[in-house]
């Protein structure tokens, strides 16, 4: 196992505290492996094996534990009589009313609980209803670029520079499973399509009893094809109508919410920099991993710019930033990222070949009248690193930087 210390450290900060540690995220992003790493870290710190109880509810081994009552009786039977027991409940959403069992464990026994899940019942908005004041949420993502490089050292071919690896990362994304060996593109995307299909048909279609699957898939394809562009439910409905597929705005919103709930899409609101307020229309959506787009729609050079934006968005939210699309007058700033007292303004360009493009990218940032850091991130080669206080970086270097 290649360590993912950022998640281990987040969880261990709350070890032996009266909070359920909830790891949520898209299927196959590495939650189960991180759970094993946390258990191993507890052993390293002196916790005995018999005090660690792991359950994986995706496994046939535990297929009979389908209700909170059955889970409660099973765990009660196996608790250690002396001292704290550490419970690891993987893919807990497979247990009906699991939150009732977890609440009872916290009340009745001396336990420290870690759980993972992959669908909407594991989102913060849902968990806050089930575990009021008793949980900390840790969102797990597919590999960051830095984590990907560690995987490549362990399983990949040596000799590529970080810039060359970045091109590969942009194309193949960060699902750990496709970096355990050297896959051809078709093989890698087959794995990602399997993740996509199991998520859509298990976590969305089956759980929500959706009958118009074709309608959902068309909305997915539209969303994937418009990553990094502002759009609304009305624009999707209009597009589907042009294809003789009638759907109302509320249904579109419902499907988009379900795609968010399954951690396939991330919603990015717009922010009026001058008026200092969130705008309620024309949001953007980003994917939990660029490989989803390539696996579903195919890899094309025309998708590169949007996927560069997607990678930067994911890195910012991994680091705890709240990210919005900035609006300043009639112009748009790709990202306004806020974390407590910190703020960043970011423009992203696949390449800057003409002076007019340079003036546009830098000019928008120069129009912001404050002293927070401003970046232009590029994927081409360039000379110099600063322009009137605006820092220019290669996107690969930004993703690896510890300076923000």
Secondary structure, DSSP 8 states (H G I E B T S, - for coil): ----HHHHHHHHTTTTSSSEEEEE-STTSSHHHHHHHHHHHHHHTT--GGGEEEEETTSGGGTT--BHHHHHHHHHHH--SSS-EEEEEETGGGSBTHHHHHHHHHHHS-EEEEEEE-SGGGSHHHHHHHSTTSEEEEE--S--HHHHHHHHHHHS-TT--HHHHHHHHHHH-S-GGGGSS---HHHHHHHHHHHHHHIIIIIIIIHHT-S-HHHHHHHHHHHHHTTTS-B-HHHHHHHHHHTT----HHHHHHHHHHHHHTTSEEEEEEEETTTTEEEEEEEEEEES-HHHHHHHH---GGGHHHHHHHHHHHHHHHTT-EEEEEEETTEEEEEEEEETTEEEEEEEES---SHHHHHHHHHHHHT--S-SEEEEEESS--S-SEETTEEEEEHHHHHH----
